[in-house]
Amino acid sequence: MSKDDQKRYLILKDSNIYKGLILLAIPLMLNNFLKGFHDIIDMFFVGRIPEHGTEAVAAIQLTFPVVFSFLALGIGLMIAGTALVSQFVGSNQYEDASRYASQLMVLATILGVILMIVSFIGAPMIIGLMGPDEGSYIFENSVAYLRIRAFEMPVLFMFFAFMAIRQASGDTLTPVLISGTAIVLNTILSPILISYFGLGVAGAAWATLIANVVVMPVAIYFLIFSKSGVQVSWRYMHLEAGVVRDIITTAVPASLGQAITAIGFGVMNGVIFSYGPDTIAAFGVGNRITSMILHPAMAIGGVISAYIGQNIGAQNIERARKTFKAGMILSSGMMAVGAGLILTVRTPLAGLFIIDNPVALDLASNYMFYILIGLPLMGVFQTFMGTYNGTGKTKYSFIISVTRLWLMRIPLVIFMREYTTLGSSGIWYAMLISNFLIAIVGYFLYIRIDFKPKVSLREKVHRPTEYKTT
């Protein structure tokens, strides 16, 4: 069997769905782990900037929802591309898959350039709206960080499209090899630029930009010249109204969900900032550490999307439903094990990044306790997201993303601050409660999914493929 046929067999025919999910998720887990490790390295060296360690950590944490709100549009395109292209792959309509993939790349590039301009020009206003005083260390460094990161928007958007196209084909390894190379380079550059050259917070941004730009030509080469999977083609690079409509209508709910969620995290940061730099630093460090455990669930969710998409394209509805159940067990189980391992060592781990500040360290330890005991719920959440995206029901992704943050978490956080004496602990309680409630909402949305294709499939389209093991 060719590589493409092996992947199709694994996704569409292999009786052990757990094995398929794990095999395809392992490269994504490794990539997410490397990304989380890099984020921790960044935080480690930024936290040691002389006289400004806690403020520097807070400056980067403040920019996270801003950067993510811009990247949300690219993530939405990636979700749409994975859903649509995977359904064409599942039904053996590779020419249609190439057409959609090519125009996905064009749309991603155009959008990346537009957001680069917006984020660079708007950085001072955006950061100012989040609370820090103009001219303060946090304000100046947050603006500098955001402006440098603006230049990587076109590259990142192109890479999102690349990931969607390769994952839709069942190839989770190639994107990880390229992304992993960028992350390793980023991890090497970060301490050099932050500490050795004394660039501080800006050094972290420059390291990320340089690493992402360097590897992008390799991704483009794979998309055009690879002999396996779906390739982009110059003859499909002109935008067609029907294709653009399908991509946009699928991407918009996912993008809006991601963007509104990111804006919500910005609002959350504003509320948390009102408790002082110690609390927001604790929040940032706690998130960086616990995200290391969350990566497997995110990887499983990403694989579920392509897995279900291909099975819908092959009109194998029962297998698509079984994939959801297997993904739910895997994700929540991994989260429970990971949370149990980190729970007992959370304080010394936080102490690696918060130096000579016992108040912030205690806050980080307290926060991590509550986020860890609720981490299996994040496995449930990621499984629902992967399932909605794979079926093309991105409006459901929008609903649970927005509901969890805007209708549950933010109102709870504000209520805890204004009407209780819990202090910053009220933030942690609100996050745990919202994760529990959204799992219930997610189930009620799941039972409404019909697992019907989102693209126009031709009946009985099959390449002459036999799945042989010899």
N, C-alpha and C positions, 0 to 999 in steps of 0.2 A: 504493500500500500504506500502511496505517496504521503507526505506529511499532511496535506490537506485532508486526505481520506481518513488518516488516522485520527485527526481531530474531529472530523464529522462522526466517525464511529463512536468515539468517546462521548460526544455530546448527545448524539441521536440514538445510539443503539446499546452501548455498554450497560449491562444490567446493574452494575454497582455505581449508582449516582454519586454516592459519597466519595468514591475514589476519583471520579472525574472532577468533582468540585474542588477537591483538595489538590489534585495535580495541577489544575489550571490556576488555582489561587496561590500556590506556593511562590511563583515569581512575583506576584503582586504583593504578597506578604513581605517578601524580602525587600522589595522596593520601598514599601511603606515603612518597614523597619529602618532602612537606611535613611529615609527622609526624616523619621522621628529622631534617629541618632544624630543626624546633622543639626536638627533644631535644638537638641540638647547641647551639642557642642557650641552652637551659636550662643545659647543662653549662658553657658558656662563661662565663656570668655567675655561676653558683654557684661555679665554680672561682676566681673573683676576690673572693670574700668575704674581707675583711681578716683575716689571721692564721689562717684556718680553711679555706682553699681546698681542700686535699687531703681534709680531713676531711668537708667539705660534699659533695664529689663522692662520697666513700665512703658517706655517709649516704643519698643518693638511690639509689646502686647497691644498697645493702643492702635497700631497700624494694621493688625491682623484682620479685623472685620472689614476694614477699608479695602485692603488688597483683595480679600476674598469676595467682596461684593462685586468687584470688577471681573474677577476670574469666574464668578458664577455664570456669566453669560457663556463663557467658553465651556464650562462644565455642562451647561444645558445643551450646547451643540454636541458635545461628546456623548451625552446620554441619548440624544435623538439619533445621532449617527450609529451608535451601537445597536439601538432598537431596530432601526429601519434596515440597515445593511445586513444585520444578522438574520432577519427574516427572509431577505433575498437569498442569502447564503444557504439557509435551511431548505429553501425550495429549489436550489440549484440554478437560480437566475443570476449568474455571475456578471453578465453584461450590465444588467440593471444595478447590481451592487456597485460596479465600477462607476457608473454614471452618478449615483448618489454620493459615493465617496469623493469623487473629483470636485463636485460642487460644494460639498461640505468643507473641503480644504479652502476653496475660494472664499466662502462666507466667513470662515474662521479668521483668515488673514485680514480681510477688510475690517471686521469687527475689532480685531486686536489693534490695528493702527488707530482707529477712532478712539478707543479707550486709552491708548497710550497718551494721546493729546489731552484728553479730558483729565486723566489722573495727574499729569504733570502740572497743568495750569491750575487745577482746582485744589491741589494739595494743601496750601495754607488755610483755605476756607473750610475744607473738610475736617482737618485736624482741629481747627479752632472751635468747630461745632461740638467736639467731643469733650471739651472741658478745660484743657490746660491753658494757662495764661500765655498770651503771645510774648515771645522773648524768653520764656523759661527754657530750661534745659530739655524738658520732655517735649515741648512744642517744637523747638528748633530741630531736634534730632528726629522726631517723628516725620516732620515735613521733608527733611533731607532723605530719610529712608524711603518714603513713599515716592519721591520724585525719581530716585535712582531706579527703583523697582518698576517704574512706569515703562522704561525702555524695553523691558522683557515681555511686555504684553503681546505684541505680535508673534514672538517666538513661542510663548506658552500656548497661545490659541492654536497655532499650527500644530503644536505637539498634542494638544487635546484631540484635534481631528485625527492625527496619526494614531493615537491610542484607540480611539473609537473604531477606526477601520481595521486595525490589527486584531483587537479583541473580538470584534464581530466575526472574524474569521476563525476564532478559537486560538489565536496566537497571543498569549499573555507574556511570552518570554522575550521577544524582540523589544517591545517597548520598555521592559524592565532593564534589559542590558544597556540600552541607550540612556534611560533616565538614571539608572544606577551609576553609570559613568559620570553623569553630571553631578549627582549627589556626592560621590567620592571626591571629585574635583572641588566642589563647593566646600566640603568639609576640610579639605587641605588648605584652601585659600582663606577660609574664615579666620582662623587664629592668626594667620600671617598678616592679613589686612587689618583686623581689629586691633591686635596687640603689637605686632612687630613694627608695622608702619604707622601705628597710632591713629588709625582712621575711626576707631570707636564704632558707634552704631552704623555709620555710613559704610564702614568696611564690610559689615555683614551683608548689606544690600549689594555692594559691588561684587562680592564673591558669588552671590546667587546669580546676578546678571551675567557675569562672565561665563560661569559654568553652563548656563542654559543656552547661551548663544553658541558656544563652541561645539556642542553636540548636535545642534539642529540639522546641519547639512547631512549627517548620517541618516537621520529619520527621513528626510526628503528622498535620499537615494533609495532607501528601502521601499518607499511608497511607489516609486517609478519603475525600479528595475528588479524588485524581488520576484522570484519564480514561484512563490507560494502565496496563498492568501489573496485578498482583493487588492488590486493596484489602482492608482489614479491614472487617468489618461488625459493627454492634452486635448484630445478631440471633445472631451466632456467638460472642459474648464469654463465654457460659456454658461452663464446662469440660465436655467429654464424655469419658467413660471411654476409649472407643476411640481418639479423637484424642490424648488425653493419653498413652495407652499407646504409641502409635506415635512420638510426639515424644520421650518420655522414653527408650524403649528404643533409639532411634537416637542421642539426645544423650548418654546416660550414658557409653558407652565413650569418645566424643570428649572429654567433659568430664573424665572421670577421667584420660584420657591427658594432657590439658592441665594439670590440677591436680597430678597426681603429678609431671609434668615440672617445673612451677613449684616444687613442694616440693623436688624434686631440685636445682634451681638454688639454692634456699635453702641446702641442704646444701653445694653447691659453694661458695657464698659464704662459708659458715662455714669450709670448708677453706682457701679463698683468704685469708680474713681472718686465718688463723693465720700467714700470711706477712707480715702488716703492712699498714698503710694504703696504702703505695706500690703494692703489688701489686694490691690491690682497686681502687684508683683507675685503674691501668693497664688492668685488665680492663674497667672501666666505660667508659673513654674509647675503648679499642679496639673494644668492642662497638658503641658509638654510631656510630663512623665506618664500620665495615664493614657495619653494618645499612643504610646508604645504598645499598650495592650489592646487598644481599639483597632489597630491596624489589621489583624486577622479578620475581624468581622467586616471591615470595610472591603477587604480583598474578596471575601466570600460574596458580599453584596454585588461587587463589580462583575464577578464571574456569573452569578445568577442571572444578571441582565442578559448577557450573551447566550447563556445556556437556554433560558426560557425563550429568547427571541428566535434562535435557530429551531427549536422544537415547535414553536408556533408556525414558523415558515414551512416546516415539514408536516404541519397539521397533526402533530402528535400531542394532543391536549393533555392526556392523562399523564404523560411523562413530564410535561411542564408543571403540572400540579405537584407531582412527586418531588420535583426539583425544589419547589418552595419549601416543602416539609423537611427535606434533607438539609437545606440551607439553614432553616430555623434551628434545628437541633445542633448543627455544627457551630453556628455563630454564638448562640447563647451559651453553649457548653464551653467553648474556648474562652469566652469572656469571664465565666465563673472561675475557671482554673487560673487564668492570668491575674484576676483581681485578688484571689486568695494568696497567690505568691507575693504580690507587691504590698499587700495590706500591712504586713508586719514590719516591713523595712521602709515604709513611706517617709518617716522622719529623717533618717540618715540620707536617703536619696534627695530629699528636698534640701538638706544641708549642704549638698554639693554645689548648689546654685545660689543659695541665700547665705551670705557670709556676714557674720557679726551683726545680725539683726534678729534677735530671738523672737520678737513680736511677729515679724513676717514669717519666720520659720514655723511658729506655732499655728498661725493662720493657714499656711500651706498644708501642714499635717492634718489639721481639722477638715479642710476642704477635701483632701484626697480620701479621707475615710468615707465620707458620704458619696463621693463620685464612684469609688471603687465598689461599695456594696450594691450600687445600682447599675453596675456596668453590664451585667447580663441583659438588662433592658435595652442597652444600646445595640447588642447583637440582634435583638428582636427588631429594633427600629431599622437597622441596616438591611435586614432580610426583606422587610416590607418595601423599602426603597428600591432594592434591586429587582424585586418582583414587579412593582409598578412600572419601573423604567423598561424592563424587558418586554412587558406586554404592550408598551406604548401608552399606558395610562399615566402619563406624566402629570396630569391634573391631580391625581391622587398624591403623587410626590409633593406637589405644591401644597395640597391641603394639609398633610400631616406636618410638613416643615413649618408652615406659617402658623398652624394651630398650636404646635408644641411651644413655639417661642413667643408669638405675639398674643395669643389668647390664653396661654397658661403660664409660661415661665415669667415673662416680664411683669404682668399684673401681680403675680405672686411675690416677686422680688420687691416691687414697690410697696405692696401691702405689708410685707414683713418689715420693711424699713420704716414705714410711716406709722404703723399701728402695733408694733411689737417692740420688745426690748431685747431681741435676740442678737442685735448687732449684725456683723458680717455672717454669722452662722445662718441667718435667715436666707441668705443667697444660696447656701448649700442645700438647705431644706427645699427651697423652691425648685431647684434643678432636679432633685431626686423625685419629688412629687410629679413634676411635669413629664419626666421620662416614664413613670408608671402609667399615668393617665393616657399618654399618647399611644401606648401599646394597645389599649382597649380600642381607641379610635382606629388604629391601623388594622385591626382584625375586621372591624365592621366595613372598612373600605375593601379589604381583600375579598370578602365573600361576594362582592358586587362585580368582580372581574370575570369577563366571559372568555378570555384567552383567544380572541379572534385576531387575525392579522391586521396590522395597520397599513400595509402596503398592498398593491394590487398583484395578486399571485395568479400565475397561469396554472391551469389544472394539469396535474400529472406531468410536471416538468422534471425530468430526471436525466442526469448524465449517466452513461454506462459505467456505474461504479459498483464493484463488488467488495464487500468488507471481508478480506481474507487475512488470516494471521500468519500465513506462510509466504 
